[in-house]
Amino acid sequence: MNYEIKDFEFINASEREDIESTRQSLTYWRDAWRRLKKNKMAIAGLIGVIIIILFGVCGPWFTPYSYSDQQPDFANTPPSFSIYKIGDNTYVYLTKQYRLLLTDERGKFIERIELKESNPLEKEYVYNYQGEDIILDYSYRTDPSKKDLGIDFTLTYKGVETNKEYKSVSNKTFPLGSDNLGRDLLARLMYGARISLTVAFVAAIVNLIIGVIYGSISGLKGGIIDDVMMRIVDIINSIPLVLYVILLMVILNNRGIGTIILTLCTVYWVGMARQVRGQVLSLKEQEYVLAARTIGVSQSKIVLKHLIPNAMGPIIVAMTMMIPSAVFTESFLSFIGLGVSAPQASWGTLANDALSGIQSYPYQLFFPSLAIALTMLSFNFLGDGLRTALDPRQRRG
C-alpha cells in the first residue's frame, strides 16, 4: 500500500513530548511509598497500627476511670443488658448474682439497691428502695407449679408485678463492661495497650541496635570470628524464653515490665543479627564496597555509610515483624503470671483475669484477645507490604 503526504497529519515541534524524559524521578523511599499505597492490606495494617497507638496513648485522656479504680457495686456488668421498668422513671438491672442495680433509661448505672433480706428456701430476695420493698421471686425454674409460665423471675414493687424486660440498652457507665472488681474494662484495655506497646517498641528498638551491630560485625569479619559469633547466637536461641524470664526474676528478685523488657532485649536480637549478617555477606562483595576499601575507608565507615543503609529495607521489615511478636510474648508471659503485677493491666493479665469467668462473662476475655489479634494482624499486614515495597526485585512498576 502506497501512502502520500496528504495521508499524514503533522504536529508542531512544541507539541512533541518524550514520555520517558518527562517522567518524574523518584527516590528509593518515595518509590517504596508509591508501591506501598497500592497494597490495600498494607494500608489497612498501617491504619490499624495508628489507631492502636492512639488508643493506648490518647485513649486514657477521655475516660473518667483509671486502670485501678474499683466500683464493687457494679462488678461484672456486661457491655449491654436488659432493664426492667418497675415504676415511673424507675429502671433496674438484675445481675447474674441477683444484685439489683438502679439505672436510668439509657443504661447508666446510678446505684446498687440495698438487699434487705433473703430467703433461700423460698427463693426470694427482698430489696429496699426509698422505703419500699422490691421483691424478687426466682423460684419459677424449680417450683413445679410455676414451670409452665415460661418466665425466670418476677419483680414486685408497690404491688405491681413485672416479668418482662423494658428494653435492651448499652452500658453507658462501662462501654466494654466491668471486671469482677468493678473496674472499667475499656480503661484497663487502654492502659494495657500502653504497657504492651511500650514493651514491644522498647524491645524492638534495643534489639534493632544490638542485632544490627552484632550482625554487621559478624558478616563483615567472616572466618573464625563469624563462626564464633554465630555459635553464640545458636546457644542463646536454644534456651527457652520462659526459662530466661524465671532466671532473671530470681536474680533480680523482681517481676514486672522492666524484667520483661530486659528479657526480650537479651533474646530477640538474635533473629535480627542473623538477618543483618546475611545482608552484609551479600553486600560486602559489591563494587562500591570494594572501591571504598581500595581508597582506604575504615571498616566502621563502610558499615555505617554503605552496608547498613543498603540493608535498611530488610531491617525495617524485620523490625516491623518483631513488634507483634514482642506484643504476643509479653501477653503470654503476663497470662501465665510472669508479667506485670496487679493492679497494673496488660492485655495478657486481662485475659488471665477473665479466664476463671469465661463461661459467665465471655466479654472479659473477648476484648483483650481481640486487641492482641488486631495488633498482630495490623503489624503483619504492614510488614508484608513493606517487604514488597522495599524490595527492588519485586518491583512491578
C-alpha positions as CSV (number, residue, x, y, z in Angstrom):
1,M,0.0,0.0,0.0
2,N,1.4,3.4,-1.0
3,Y,1.0,6.4,1.2
4,E,1.0,10.1,0.2
5,I,2.0,13.1,2.3
6,K,-1.7,14.1,2.5
7,D,-2.4,10.9,4.3
8,F,-0.4,12.1,7.4
9,E,-1.2,14.8,9.9
10,F,1.9,16.6,11.2
11,I,2.2,18.2,14.6
12,N,4.2,21.2,15.8
13,A,7.5,20.8,17.5
14,S,6.1,22.3,20.7
15,E,3.5,19.5,20.9
16,R,6.1,16.8,20.8
17,E,6.7,15.0,24.1
18,D,9.2,12.4,25.2
19,I,7.2,10.5,27.8
20,E,10.3,8.9,29.3
21,S,12.1,12.2,29.7
22,T,9.1,13.8,31.4
23,R,8.5,11.0,33.8
24,Q,9.1,12.2,37.4
25,S,12.2,10.9,39.0
26,L,11.5,9.2,42.4
27,T,13.9,8.5,45.2
28,Y,14.1,5.0,46.7
29,W,11.8,5.9,49.6
30,R,9.3,7.8,47.5
31,D,9.1,4.8,45.1
32,A,8.6,2.5,48.1
33,W,5.8,4.7,49.5
34,R,4.2,4.8,46.0
35,R,4.2,1.0,45.8
36,L,3.1,0.6,49.5
37,K,0.0,2.8,48.8
38,K,-1.1,0.3,46.1
39,N,-1.2,-2.5,48.7
40,K,-4.7,-2.2,50.3
41,M,-3.9,-4.8,53.0
42,A,-0.7,-2.9,54.0
43,I,-2.5,0.4,54.2
44,A,-5.2,-1.3,56.3
45,G,-2.4,-2.5,58.6
46,L,-0.9,1.0,58.8
47,I,-4.3,2.5,59.7
48,G,-4.8,-0.3,62.3
49,V,-1.3,0.4,63.8
50,I,-2.1,4.2,64.0
51,I,-5.5,3.5,65.7
52,I,-4.0,1.1,68.2
53,I,-1.2,3.6,69.1
54,L,-3.7,6.4,69.5
55,F,-6.0,4.1,71.5
56,G,-3.2,3.4,74.0
57,V,-1.6,6.9,74.1
58,C,-4.6,9.2,73.9
59,G,-7.5,7.0,74.9
60,P,-7.0,7.3,78.7
61,W,-7.3,11.0,78.5
62,F,-11.0,10.6,77.5
63,T,-12.1,8.1,80.2
64,P,-13.0,9.2,83.7
65,Y,-11.6,6.0,85.2
66,S,-8.0,4.7,85.8
67,Y,-6.9,1.1,85.5
68,S,-7.2,0.7,89.3
69,D,-10.4,2.5,90.1
70,Q,-12.9,0.0,91.6
71,Q,-16.7,0.1,92.0
72,P,-17.6,-3.2,93.5
73,D,-21.3,-2.4,93.4
74,F,-21.1,-2.6,89.6
75,A,-18.9,-5.6,89.2
76,N,-19.2,-8.0,86.2
77,T,-21.6,-5.7,84.3
78,P,-21.7,-6.6,80.5
79,P,-21.4,-4.2,77.6
80,S,-25.2,-4.5,77.0
81,F,-28.0,-5.7,79.2
82,S,-31.8,-5.7,79.7
83,I,-33.5,-3.3,82.1
84,Y,-36.9,-3.6,83.8
85,K,-39.3,-0.8,84.4
86,I,-40.7,-1.2,87.9
87,G,-42.2,2.3,88.3
88,D,-42.4,5.8,86.9
89,N,-38.9,6.6,85.7
90,T,-37.5,3.7,87.8
91,Y,-35.4,1.2,85.9
92,V,-33.4,-1.7,87.3
93,Y,-30.9,-4.3,86.0
94,L,-30.7,-7.7,87.7
95,T,-27.2,-9.2,87.6
96,K,-26.4,-12.9,87.4
97,Q,-25.6,-12.8,91.2
98,Y,-29.1,-11.3,91.8
99,R,-27.7,-7.9,92.6
100,L,-30.3,-5.2,91.8
101,L,-28.8,-2.1,90.2
102,L,-30.7,1.2,89.6
103,T,-30.2,2.6,86.2
104,D,-31.6,5.4,84.0
105,E,-33.5,4.7,80.8
106,R,-30.3,5.0,78.7
107,G,-28.4,2.3,80.6
108,K,-26.2,4.4,83.0
109,F,-25.8,2.9,86.5
110,I,-26.9,5.1,89.4
111,E,-26.6,3.0,92.5
112,R,-26.9,-0.5,93.9
113,I,-30.2,-1.1,95.6
114,E,-29.7,-2.4,99.2
115,L,-30.6,-6.1,99.9
116,K,-32.9,-6.1,102.9
117,E,-33.3,-9.9,103.4
118,S,-33.0,-13.2,101.5
119,N,-35.0,-16.4,101.8
120,P,-33.1,-19.2,100.0
121,L,-35.7,-21.8,100.8
122,E,-38.5,-19.7,99.2
123,K,-36.0,-18.4,96.6
124,E,-36.9,-14.9,97.3
125,Y,-34.9,-11.7,97.8
126,V,-36.3,-8.5,99.3
127,Y,-34.6,-5.2,98.4
128,N,-35.3,-1.8,99.9
129,Y,-35.6,1.2,97.7
130,Q,-36.8,4.6,99.1
131,G,-38.6,2.9,102.0
132,E,-40.4,0.4,99.7
133,D,-39.8,-3.3,99.2
134,I,-38.8,-4.7,95.9
135,I,-39.5,-8.5,95.9
136,L,-37.5,-10.8,93.6
137,D,-39.1,-14.2,93.2
138,Y,-36.7,-16.5,91.2
139,S,-38.4,-19.8,92.0
140,Y,-40.0,-20.3,88.6
141,R,-37.4,-22.8,87.4
142,T,-37.7,-25.1,90.4
143,D,-41.3,-24.7,91.5
144,P,-43.4,-27.3,89.6
145,S,-46.5,-25.1,89.8
146,K,-44.7,-22.2,88.1
147,K,-42.6,-24.0,85.5
148,D,-45.2,-23.8,82.8
149,L,-45.4,-20.0,83.0
150,G,-42.3,-19.6,80.8
151,I,-40.5,-16.9,82.9
152,D,-37.4,-16.9,85.1
153,F,-38.4,-14.5,87.8
154,T,-40.7,-11.6,88.8
155,L,-40.0,-8.2,90.4
156,T,-42.8,-6.8,92.6
157,Y,-42.7,-3.1,93.5
158,K,-45.6,-1.2,95.2
159,G,-47.8,-4.1,94.5
160,V,-47.1,-4.2,90.7
161,E,-45.5,-7.4,89.4
162,T,-43.1,-7.2,86.4
163,N,-41.5,-10.1,84.5
164,K,-41.0,-8.6,81.0
165,E,-37.9,-6.6,80.1
166,Y,-38.4,-3.0,79.2
167,K,-35.7,-2.8,76.6
168,S,-32.1,-3.7,75.9
169,V,-29.5,-1.0,76.4
170,S,-25.8,-0.5,76.1
171,N,-23.7,0.0,79.2
172,K,-23.2,3.8,79.4
173,T,-21.1,3.6,82.6
174,F,-18.6,0.9,81.3
175,P,-18.9,0.8,77.5
176,L,-17.0,-2.6,77.3
177,G,-18.3,-3.8,80.7
178,S,-16.6,-4.2,84.1
179,D,-14.5,-6.9,85.7
180,N,-15.0,-8.8,88.9
181,L,-13.8,-5.8,91.0
182,G,-15.9,-3.3,89.2
183,R,-13.1,-1.8,87.2
184,D,-13.7,-0.3,83.7
185,L,-12.6,-2.8,81.1
186,L,-12.2,-0.1,78.5
187,A,-9.8,1.9,80.7
188,R,-7.8,-1.2,81.6
189,L,-7.7,-2.1,77.9
190,M,-6.3,1.3,77.1
191,Y,-3.7,1.2,79.9
192,G,-2.9,-2.3,78.8
193,A,-2.2,-1.1,75.3
194,R,0.3,1.3,76.7
195,I,2.2,-1.4,78.6
196,S,2.1,-3.9,75.8
197,L,3.2,-1.4,73.1
198,T,5.8,0.1,75.4
199,V,7.4,-3.3,75.9
200,A,7.2,-4.1,72.2
201,F,8.7,-0.8,70.9
202,V,11.4,-0.6,73.5
203,A,12.4,-4.2,72.9
204,A,12.3,-3.8,69.2
205,I,14.5,-0.6,69.2
206,V,17.1,-2.1,71.6
207,N,17.1,-5.4,69.6
208,L,17.4,-3.4,66.4
209,I,20.6,-1.7,67.7
210,I,22.1,-4.8,69.1
211,G,21.2,-7.1,66.2
212,V,22.4,-4.6,63.5
213,I,25.8,-4.1,65.2
214,Y,26.3,-7.7,66.0
215,G,25.2,-9.0,62.6
216,S,27.3,-6.4,60.8
217,I,30.5,-7.2,62.6
218,S,29.9,-11.0,62.1
219,G,29.2,-10.6,58.4
220,L,32.0,-8.2,57.7
221,K,34.7,-10.0,59.6
222,G,33.8,-13.5,58.4
223,G,36.0,-16.5,59.0
224,I,36.6,-17.8,62.6
225,I,35.1,-14.6,64.1
226,D,31.9,-15.2,62.2
227,D,31.7,-18.8,63.3
228,V,32.2,-18.0,66.9
229,M,29.7,-15.2,66.9
230,M,27.1,-17.3,65.2
231,R,27.6,-20.2,67.6
232,I,26.9,-17.8,70.5
233,V,23.7,-16.8,68.7
234,D,22.7,-20.5,68.4
235,I,23.3,-21.1,72.1
236,I,21.2,-18.1,73.1
237,N,18.4,-19.1,70.7
238,S,18.3,-22.7,72.0
239,I,17.3,-21.7,75.6
240,P,13.5,-21.4,76.1
241,L,12.2,-17.8,76.7
242,V,10.3,-18.7,79.8
243,L,13.5,-20.1,81.4
244,Y,15.1,-16.7,80.8
245,V,12.3,-14.9,82.5
246,I,12.3,-17.1,85.6
247,L,16.1,-16.9,85.8
248,L,16.0,-13.1,85.6
249,M,13.2,-12.8,88.2
250,V,15.2,-15.0,90.6
251,I,18.4,-12.9,90.0
252,L,16.8,-9.5,90.1
253,N,14.2,-10.5,92.7
254,N,11.6,-8.5,90.8
255,R,8.7,-9.1,88.4
256,G,7.2,-6.5,86.2
257,I,7.6,-4.6,83.0
258,G,11.3,-3.9,83.5
259,T,12.1,-7.6,83.7
260,I,10.1,-8.4,80.6
261,I,11.8,-5.7,78.6
262,L,15.2,-6.9,79.8
263,T,14.3,-10.5,78.9
264,L,13.2,-9.6,75.4
265,C,16.3,-7.4,74.9
266,T,18.5,-10.3,75.7
267,V,16.8,-12.8,73.4
268,Y,15.0,-11.1,70.5
269,W,18.1,-9.6,68.8
270,V,19.4,-13.0,67.6
271,G,16.9,-13.1,64.7
272,M,17.9,-9.5,63.6
273,A,21.6,-10.4,63.9
274,R,21.2,-13.4,61.6
275,Q,19.2,-11.4,59.0
276,V,21.7,-8.5,59.0
277,R,24.6,-10.9,58.8
278,G,23.1,-12.4,55.7
279,Q,22.6,-9.0,54.1
280,V,26.2,-7.9,54.9
281,L,27.6,-11.1,53.5
282,S,25.8,-10.4,50.1
283,L,26.6,-6.7,50.1
284,K,30.3,-6.7,51.2
285,E,31.4,-8.1,47.8
286,Q,29.6,-5.3,45.8
287,E,31.7,-3.0,43.7
288,Y,31.1,0.1,45.8
289,V,32.3,-1.7,49.0
290,L,35.5,-2.9,47.2
291,A,36.0,0.7,45.9
292,A,35.7,2.0,49.4
293,R,38.2,-0.5,50.7
294,T,40.6,0.4,47.9
295,I,40.7,4.1,48.8
296,G,41.3,3.3,52.4
297,V,37.9,3.8,54.1
298,S,37.8,2.3,57.5
299,Q,35.6,-0.7,58.2
300,S,33.4,1.2,60.6
301,K,32.6,3.8,58.0
302,I,31.9,1.0,55.4
303,V,29.4,-0.5,57.8
304,L,27.7,2.8,58.7
305,K,27.7,4.5,55.3
306,H,27.4,1.6,52.8
307,L,26.3,-1.7,54.3
308,I,23.7,-0.7,56.8
309,P,22.0,1.9,54.6
310,N,21.7,-0.6,51.7
311,A,20.3,-3.2,54.1
312,M,17.7,-0.8,55.7
313,G,14.8,-2.3,53.7
314,P,15.0,-5.8,55.2
315,I,16.0,-4.4,58.6
316,I,12.8,-2.2,58.7
317,V,10.7,-5.2,57.6
318,A,12.3,-7.4,60.3
319,M,11.7,-4.7,63.0
320,T,8.0,-4.4,61.9
321,M,7.6,-8.1,62.3
322,M,9.4,-8.1,65.6
323,I,6.9,-5.8,67.3
324,P,3.8,-8.0,67.1
325,S,5.9,-11.0,68.2
326,A,7.0,-9.0,71.2
327,V,3.4,-8.0,72.0
328,F,2.4,-11.6,71.9
329,T,5.3,-12.7,74.0
330,E,4.6,-10.0,76.6
331,S,0.9,-11.0,76.7
332,F,1.8,-14.7,77.0
333,L,4.2,-14.0,79.9
334,S,1.6,-11.9,81.7
335,F,-1.1,-14.5,81.0
336,I,1.0,-17.2,82.8
337,G,1.7,-14.9,85.7
338,L,5.2,-13.8,84.8
339,G,4.3,-10.3,83.7
340,V,3.2,-7.0,85.3
341,S,1.9,-7.1,88.8
342,A,-1.6,-6.1,89.9
343,P,-3.3,-3.7,89.7
344,Q,-1.4,-2.8,86.5
345,A,-3.0,-4.1,83.4
346,S,-1.6,-5.5,80.2
347,W,-3.6,-7.5,77.7
348,G,-2.1,-10.7,79.0
349,T,-3.2,-10.1,82.6
350,L,-6.7,-9.0,81.4
351,A,-7.0,-12.4,79.6
352,N,-5.7,-14.2,82.7
353,D,-8.2,-12.4,85.0
354,A,-11.1,-13.3,82.7
355,L,-10.2,-16.9,82.3
356,S,-11.9,-18.0,85.5
357,G,-15.3,-16.5,84.5
358,I,-15.1,-17.3,80.8
359,Q,-18.5,-19.1,80.7
360,S,-20.4,-16.4,82.7
361,Y,-18.6,-13.3,81.4
362,P,-17.0,-14.2,78.0
363,Y,-16.7,-10.5,77.0
364,Q,-14.0,-10.0,79.6
365,L,-11.8,-12.4,77.6
366,F,-13.1,-11.4,74.2
367,F,-11.9,-7.8,74.2
368,P,-8.2,-8.2,75.3
369,S,-8.0,-11.2,72.9
370,L,-9.4,-9.1,70.1
371,A,-6.9,-6.3,70.9
372,I,-3.9,-8.8,70.7
373,A,-5.2,-10.3,67.5
374,L,-5.8,-6.9,65.7
375,T,-2.4,-5.7,66.8
376,M,-0.6,-8.7,65.4
377,L,-2.6,-8.7,62.2
378,S,-2.1,-4.9,61.6
379,F,1.7,-5.2,62.1
380,N,1.9,-8.3,60.0
381,F,-0.1,-6.8,57.1
382,L,2.1,-3.7,57.3
383,G,5.3,-5.8,57.4
384,D,4.2,-7.9,54.4
385,G,3.5,-4.7,52.5
386,L,6.9,-3.1,53.4
387,R,8.7,-6.3,52.3
388,T,7.2,-6.0,48.9
389,A,7.6,-2.2,48.6
390,L,11.2,-2.1,49.8
391,D,12.4,-5.0,47.7
392,P,13.6,-3.7,44.3
393,R,13.4,-7.3,42.9
394,Q,9.6,-7.3,43.5
395,R,9.1,-4.0,41.7
396,R,6.3,-4.2,39.2
397,G,6.1,-0.6,38.1
